[in-house]
Every structure is written in structure tokens, then in C-alpha cells.
Amino acid sequence: MKIDKKTQKQVDLVVGTLGPKGRLVTIDYKNNEAVCTKDGFSVAYKIQDPTHMFKLLRQASKKQVEETGDSSTSVMLLASEMVKRLDRKDLPKLKNLIGWITATIDAERMPVDVEKDLFNVAMIPANSDEEIARPITEAIKHNGVDGHYIIEEKFDAGIEYEQLTGYYLNLGMSDPFFANTATGSCVFSDPVFFIKDQITLSELSIPASQAAQQHKPLVVIGSCSEECVDAMKQNQLKGIGSYVHIDTTYFPQNKKADLFLDLQTLSSCVTKIDIRRHATLIEFKKTKELSAYIQRLKKSDKNSGEEKNQVKERIARFESKICKIKVGSDSVAGLSEKKDHVEDTILSTLSALREGYVPGAGYELYRISKELPWKYRKIFSSVWRKVGRIIPDDTIIDSAACIKSQIKNAFEVASLILNSQKDYISVEK
């Protein structure tokens, strides 16, 4: 099937960034800033007036990035080669061949040695930027595949990571009035908790009285009216107890019930709480009841999709496997670009840690494709040809999951285009 000239030109612009010899593309932003990048996914989404076919190819790249964080450009190249070299009748044969290639990769993949291989794995999606790969490698070494990674912006340039010890919550003080340290945070030892979604003044009065009688600070977590917050401030000014309010009004509704359950289970064993403007860190001692609760969470980690990710995040909070990666740049456009690279590198490295690696994605597909008929061989060797026919050394390591995912996503979009090819064929004079 033919691809029209406009689509081919747009594909070539993206694919031209592929590999170590790929060219840099300058992206101009509206705020008079420009960024030079080799990230094909970023280039694809800045192309103006994309054709309908190119939009479909771009969707395959987007899906690839969301799944594994890497190989978005390779997906577009593979899909376009499938469309150019095949017809609708070839799809069943191609589907069978992809199943065989996937099985071969599964048989040949190798486990990642955390000390030896992890940094080399991270360098590929980081585009050989050691500033990105190094801190992510250290963070993943500490937390492993079950960790939870938070990406935040910082004022100065560079990337650093902070390992958080304790239960981390991305909610902070509702009002700076409650701060009791020179750094503007509120720190309490051995506090009493009152946790409820919607809190009225009458409901607040009982736990406030009990905390005052025990001479303990009260941590109020939930949505409070202004009347409640004012009452806490007045009591504190009068010396009737110490308070802090953590507002959950804007916390995602689908996660709120789980959050309250976790905090209520945790509250009896908290030794220290540090509440900042936008975050809270809770130190606690593990009791038998808490350990049993964590084990129940782990056993429930059999769901799929978003529910499974939420359970993993909850477990990571309890096990102090939360890592905050702080990203900074000299420009707004550069910051956005760097944050994307950091996120992609984390996803790709974690996928390699879970499912193993192969030496060089393009070379692996080229080597396997030698067993295929000629026209299919040309498709699966296209990435290796475009990269520049480099035999990978020990430092070129790609996630096996990325390779399998790129083949699957390329096939899906190529099938869609070929099965409706009348909509895309351009009539040439």
C-alpha cells in the first residue's frame, strides 16, 4: 500500500531522530523558547497539520510511551513499514509471525543485574543523558519494582532524588497558621487523629476535648468548614490544645475511601508527623495489627489496571518505598522536556527490571528476522538499518517488554490502516 507524500514526510521527520546517529530537532514554543531534542514522541506531537494516517501512527507512539516509556519512534517506523510493504491479506500471516517473535524474545531475555545492568538500561530511554539516568538508577536500586516514584519540579537546574522514610501523603496544611517550626512546617510527636470526610463543628468538639485532656496535639484530616478551622485557631491562641488541619477536599474521590482506611489503621502507631504546605510525612512503628493489614493489602493485589496500581501505591507508602525525584531546568520548555524524559526512563527501567532485557532492540529484531520471509524480514530489520547497523556492546541494553510492546502496537495500528485502506490511498495522476 502507498503512503501519501505528506504523511511520509511527517513520518521521516520523526523517524530521523532514531538512534545514536539520529538528528536533533528544534521545537519552538509559544513563550519564545526553543528546545533541541531527539525525542521522537515530542517531535510527533509538535508537527502541524498532521494527516489522518499520521495521527493514527502517532496514537501508537503515545500508547507505547504510556506502557513502557521507550521505543515510541521505533513503533512509528515499524508501523509505517508494515503499511508500505503489506496488504490486508498479509495480516493473518504477520500476526502469527509476531507471536513467534514474541515467544523467541521471551525465551532469550535475561534478568537485570541491579548492580551491573540497571544504569545501562536507564541510559537508553534517557538518550544517554547521565544526569537523568544516574539518580533514577539509585532510586530504583533502593525501591525496586514495588516502589512509588513522585516527580516534582525544583527551582534550580539539575535532577536529584529524595528517599522518603515514612508514610508519604501529597496533602499538606490547609493554613500556614498551624506551622510551629522555623521552616514553616508543623511537627507533632505522638498526636491524636480525627479522620472524616465531611467534618462539622459539633463533630470536632469531642475529639478536640479528648486531645486537650490527654495533653496531645490533634491532627484533623478531612474537609472542614471555615467555622471549624477558625475554632481550631481560636483554641490554639487561647492555649487550649495544639492543632493542624490537612484538607482532603481536592483529593481524588476514587482514592479517598482507601486513604481514610489506611490512615485510620496507621493512626494508632504514629510516632511523629511532619506536615508541610503541600505534603505530609508520617513516621510510625510497625505493630502486629499494622503488619497484618499490609499483608491483606498484598494479597488483594490481584486486580488489573488502575486498581492494581492503587493497591501498589498504598503498599509502597506503608513500606516507605516512596521516592521523590526533583527536576529543574533553566527554562519552562526545557523543564517540561526533562520531566517527560525522567518519567519515560522510570517506566522503561522498571519494565526491564520486571521482564528482563535483550542486547539492543533493533539488533535483536534484525537477528530474529533472518528466519522470516523476505518482505517480513525487511519490516523487522528496519529499526536496525535506521539506527546505523551497530552491533550492540555490553552497555546497549533494552527492555524486553519495550520490544514486545512496540511490535504489538505497530501491528495494531497497521492493521487498522490496512483494513480501511480506501480511506488513505492517495490518487496520483
C-alpha positions in Angstrom: 0.0 0.0 0.0 1.2 3.5 -0.8 1.7 6.2 1.8 1.0 9.7 0.5 3.9 12.1 0.3 2.8 14.4 3.1 2.4 11.5 5.6 5.7 10.1 4.6 7.4 13.4 5.1 5.9 13.7 8.6 7.0 10.2 9.4 10.5 10.8 8.2 10.8 13.9 10.4 10.0 11.8 13.5 12.0 8.7 12.5 15.0 10.8 11.7 15.6 11.3 15.4 16.1 7.5 15.9 19.3 6.0 17.3 22.7 7.5 18.4 23.2 9.0 14.9 19.7 10.5 14.8 19.4 14.2 14.2 18.3 16.8 16.7 15.1 18.7 16.0 14.4 22.2 17.3 10.9 22.7 18.7 9.7 26.3 19.1 7.4 27.1 21.9 4.9 30.0 22.2 6.8 31.6 25.1 9.7 32.4 22.7 11.7 29.4 24.0 13.2 26.6 21.9 14.3 23.1 22.8 16.6 20.8 20.8 15.5 17.2 21.2 16.0 13.7 19.8 12.7 12.5 21.4 10.6 11.3 18.5 7.4 11.4 20.6 7.8 15.1 21.4 8.5 15.9 17.7 5.5 13.9 16.6 3.1 16.0 18.8 4.6 19.3 17.6 4.0 18.6 13.9 1.4 21.0 12.5 -1.4 19.9 10.2 -0.8 16.1 10.6 -2.6 13.8 8.1 -5.2 11.4 9.3 -2.8 8.4 8.8 -0.1 10.2 10.7 -2.5 10.8 13.6 -3.1 7.1 13.8 0.7 6.3 13.8 1.1 9.0 16.5 -1.5 7.3 18.7 0.5 4.1 18.5 3.6 6.0 19.7 1.6 7.5 22.6 0.3 4.1 23.7 3.9 2.8 23.6 5.2 5.6 25.8 2.3 5.1 28.3 3.0 1.4 28.5 6.8 1.2 28.7 8.2 4.8 28.4 10.5 4.0 25.4 10.6 3.0 21.7 7.9 5.4 20.6 9.9 6.3 17.4 10.5 2.6 16.6 6.7 1.9 16.8 6.1 4.6 14.1 8.9 3.2 11.9 7.7 -0.4 12.2 4.0 0.5 11.6 4.8 2.6 8.5 7.0 -0.2 7.1 4.1 -2.7 7.7 1.7 -0.4 5.8 4.1 0.2 2.9 5.1 -3.4 2.4 2.0 -5.4 3.1 -1.7 -5.7 2.1 -4.8 -6.6 4.0 -4.4 -10.3 3.1 -0.9 -10.4 4.7 -2.2 -9.6 8.2 -3.0 -13.1 9.4 0.5 -14.3 8.5 2.0 -11.2 10.1 0.0 -11.9 13.3 1.4 -15.4 13.5 4.9 -14.2 12.9 4.6 -11.6 15.7 3.5 -14.4 18.1 6.6 -16.4 17.1 8.9 -13.3 17.5 7.4 -12.5 21.0 7.9 -16.1 22.1 11.6 -16.0 20.9 12.2 -12.8 22.8 10.7 -14.3 26.0 13.0 -17.4 25.6 16.1 -15.2 25.1 15.6 -12.4 27.6 18.0 -12.1 30.5 17.3 -10.9 34.1 18.6 -7.5 35.0 21.5 -7.5 37.5 20.7 -4.4 39.6 24.3 -3.6 40.4 25.7 -4.3 36.9 23.0 -3.6 34.3 20.5 -1.1 35.8 22.4 2.0 34.8 22.9 0.8 31.2 19.2 0.0 31.0 18.3 3.6 32.1 20.8 5.2 29.7 18.8 4.1 26.6 15.4 5.8 27.3 17.4 8.8 28.9 19.1 9.3 25.5 22.5 8.7 27.1 22.0 11.6 29.5 23.8 10.5 32.7 22.2 13.4 34.6 18.8 11.6 34.2 20.0 8.0 34.3 22.1 8.2 37.5 19.6 9.4 40.1 16.8 7.2 38.6 19.2 4.2 38.9 19.9 4.9 42.5 16.2 5.4 43.3 15.2 2.2 41.7 18.0 0.3 43.4 16.6 1.4 46.7 12.9 0.9 46.0 12.7 -1.8 43.3 9.7 -2.6 41.1 7.3 -2.2 44.0 8.3 1.4 44.8 6.3 4.5 44.1 8.0 7.4 42.3 6.9 11.1 42.5 8.2 13.6 40.0 8.3 17.2 41.3 9.7 20.5 40.0 12.5 22.4 41.7 13.8 26.0 41.2 17.4 25.3 40.2 18.7 23.2 37.3 19.6 19.5 37.6 18.0 16.3 38.9 18.1 14.8 42.3 16.1 12.3 44.3 15.0 12.1 47.9 14.2 8.8 49.6 11.2 9.4 51.9 11.3 7.4 55.2 7.7 7.0 56.4 4.2 7.2 55.1 4.1 10.0 52.4 1.0 11.9 51.6 0.8 14.5 48.9 -1.6 16.7 51.1 -0.4 19.4 53.4 -1.6 22.1 55.8 -4.8 23.9 54.9 -3.5 27.1 56.6 0.1 28.3 57.4 -1.2 29.5 60.8 -0.7 26.0 62.1 3.1 25.9 61.4 5.2 25.5 64.5 8.8 25.3 63.1 11.1 27.9 61.6 10.9 26.1 58.2 7.1 26.6 58.0 6.0 23.1 58.7 4.0 21.6 61.6 5.8 18.8 63.5 4.0 16.8 66.2 5.1 13.8 68.2 2.6 11.1 69.4 -0.5 13.0 68.1 -4.2 12.1 68.2 -6.1 11.8 64.9 -9.6 12.8 63.8 -10.3 11.5 60.3 -13.6 12.0 58.5 -14.6 13.1 55.0 -17.0 16.0 56.0 -16.4 17.5 59.4 -18.8 19.8 61.2 -18.1 21.9 64.3 -20.2 19.7 66.6 -18.3 16.6 65.4 -14.9 18.3 66.0 -15.7 19.3 69.6 -15.5 15.8 71.1 -12.0 14.8 69.8 -10.7 18.3 70.5 -11.7 18.0 74.1 -10.3 14.5 74.4 -6.9 15.6 72.9 -6.7 18.6 75.2 -7.4 16.4 78.3 -4.6 14.0 77.2 -2.3 17.0 76.5 -1.7 15.7 73.0 -1.9 17.6 69.7 -4.8 16.9 67.4 -4.4 16.2 63.6 -7.6 16.8 61.8 -7.8 15.1 58.3 -10.8 15.8 56.1 -12.9 18.5 54.6 -13.7 21.2 57.2 -15.8 24.3 57.1 -14.2 27.7 57.8 -16.0 27.7 61.1 -14.2 24.5 62.1 -10.8 25.9 61.1 -11.5 29.2 62.9 -12.4 27.2 66.1 -9.1 25.4 66.0 -7.2 28.6 65.6 -9.0 30.3 68.5 -8.4 27.3 70.8 -4.7 27.3 69.9 -4.5 31.0 70.6 -6.1 30.5 73.9 -3.7 27.7 74.8 -6.4 25.0 74.6 -4.5 22.4 72.7 -2.4 22.2 69.5 -4.0 21.6 66.1 -3.3 21.1 62.4 -5.7 20.6 59.6 -5.0 18.5 56.5 -7.5 19.3 53.8 -8.7 16.4 51.6 -11.3 18.4 49.6 -9.5 18.1 46.3 -8.1 14.6 46.9 -9.3 12.2 44.1 -12.7 10.8 45.0 -11.9 7.3 43.8 -8.9 7.1 46.2 -10.4 8.9 49.2 -12.1 5.9 50.9 -8.8 3.9 50.7 -6.8 6.8 52.0 -9.1 7.2 55.1 -9.0 3.5 55.8 -5.2 3.4 55.6 -4.8 6.5 57.9 -7.2 5.2 60.5 -5.3 1.9 60.6 -2.0 3.8 60.8 -3.1 6.4 63.4 -2.6 4.2 66.5 1.1 3.6 65.8 2.2 7.1 64.6 5.3 8.4 66.5 5.9 11.6 64.5 4.1 13.6 61.8 5.7 16.4 59.7 3.1 18.4 57.8 4.3 20.9 55.2 2.5 23.2 52.8 1.8 20.6 50.2 3.0 17.3 51.7 2.9 15.2 54.9 5.4 12.6 56.1 4.4 10.2 58.9 6.8 8.1 60.9 5.3 5.1 62.6 6.2 1.9 64.4 5.1 -1.4 63.0 2.7 -3.4 65.1 1.2 -6.8 64.6 -2.1 -5.3 63.6 -0.5 -3.0 61.0 1.7 -5.8 59.6 -1.4 -8.0 59.2 -3.2 -5.1 57.4 -0.3 -4.7 55.0 -0.3 -8.4 54.3 -4.0 -8.3 53.5 -3.3 -5.5 51.0 -0.6 -7.6 49.3 -3.0 -10.5 49.0 -5.6 -8.2 47.4 -3.0 -7.1 44.8 -4.6 -9.3 42.1 -6.7 -6.8 40.3 -5.7 -5.3 37.0 -5.1 -1.8 35.6 -5.8 1.2 37.8 -7.0 -0.7 40.8 -3.8 -2.7 40.9 -1.7 0.4 40.7 -3.6 2.0 43.5 -3.0 -1.0 45.8 0.7 -1.0 44.9 0.9 2.7 45.8 -0.8 2.1 49.2 1.7 -0.8 50.0 4.6 1.4 48.9 3.5 4.1 51.3 3.4 1.7 54.3 6.7 0.2 53.4 8.5 3.5 52.9 9.2 2.8 49.3 8.4 6.3 48.2 11.0 8.3 46.2 10.6 11.9 45.2 12.6 12.9 42.1 13.1 16.6 41.8 13.6 18.0 38.3 14.8 21.5 37.4 15.9 23.4 34.3 16.9 26.8 33.1 13.7 27.3 31.0 10.0 26.3 31.2 10.2 24.4 27.9 13.4 22.6 29.0 11.7 21.6 32.3 8.7 20.1 30.5 11.1 18.1 28.2 13.2 16.9 31.1 10.2 15.8 33.2 9.0 13.7 30.2 12.4 12.1 29.9 12.5 11.3 33.6 9.1 9.7 33.5 9.9 7.6 30.4 13.2 6.5 31.9 11.5 5.3 35.1 8.8 3.4 33.2 11.3 1.7 30.8 13.8 0.8 33.6 11.1 -0.7 35.8 9.7 -2.7 32.8 13.2 -4.2 32.2 13.6 -5.0 35.9 10.2 -6.9 35.8 10.6 -8.7 32.5 14.3 -8.8 31.7 16.4 -7.3 28.8 17.9 -8.1 25.4 21.1 -6.6 23.9 19.8 -3.9 21.6 16.2 -3.8 20.4 16.9 -3.1 16.8 19.7 -5.7 16.6 17.5 -8.3 18.3 14.7 -7.8 15.8 17.2 -7.9 12.9 18.7 -11.1 14.2 15.4 -12.8 14.7 14.0 -11.6 11.4 16.7 -13.6 9.5 14.3 -16.6 9.9 11.4 -14.8 8.2 10.4 -14.5 4.5 11.9 -11.6 2.7 9.2 -8.9 2.8 8.6 -9.5 6.5 12.4 -9.5 7.2 12.6 -6.0 5.6 10.0 -4.8 8.1 11.6 -6.1 11.3 15.1 -5.2 10.3 14.1 -1.6 9.5 14.9 -0.3 13.0 18.4 -1.8 12.9 19.0 -0.3 9.4 17.8 3.1 10.5 19.9 3.1 13.7 23.0 2.5 11.6 23.8 -1.2 11.9 25.6 -1.0 15.2 26.4 -4.3 16.8 25.5 -3.6 20.5 28.1 -3.9 23.2 27.5 -4.7 26.8 26.3 -1.2 27.6 23.4 -1.2 25.0 20.6 -2.9 26.8 16.9 -2.6 26.0 13.9 -3.8 28.0 12.3 -7.0 26.6 8.9 -5.6 27.4 9.6 -2.5 25.3 10.4 -4.6 22.2 7.3 -6.8 22.6 5.1 -3.8 23.2 6.4 -1.9 20.1 5.7 -4.9 17.8 2.2 -5.3 19.2 1.3 -1.6 19.0 2.8 -1.3 15.5 0.8 -4.3 14.3 -2.5 -2.9 15.8 -2.3 0.5 14.0 -1.0 -1.1 10.8 -4.0 -3.5 10.8 -6.4 -0.6 11.3 -4.9 1.3 8.4 -4.7 -1.7 6.0 -8.3 -2.8 6.9 -9.6 0.6 5.9 -7.0 1.4 3.2 -9.5 3.0 0.8 -9.6 6.0 3.2 -5.9 6.5 3.0 -4.8 5.7 -0.6 -4.0 8.9 -2.4 -4.8 9.0 -6.1 -1.8 10.1 -8.1 -2.0 11.5 -11.6 
